[in-house]
Amino acid sequence: MVETISGSGELMKEIDRRLRVIDQVIRHLIVRVDEELRVAQRTSEARKTFSARRRVARGLPPERQPGEGRGDADSQDDMEGLEVQR
């Protein structure tokens, strides 16, 4: 079972203590994910910044415009179930 809880360090300590005391819980693991999320957000922001700089250097607007590029993932769903004839 996975449970996601947002709270202070004191709350996490209390949950950990209670899980250790309960006989019905054989094993538990508490993992802090906020640091991993910060790293992922920083990486995402760095990619967007890098992409915007490359687009501006090529003379394009910094953000992708609707209908530009390979298309959205949603448009691929519309093609599902269609047969291609050659």
Summary of the structure (lengths in Angstrom):
residues: 86
radius of gyration: 23.3
end to end distance: 49.1
largest distance: 66.9
contacts: 113
relative contact order: 0.05
helix: 50%
strand: 0%
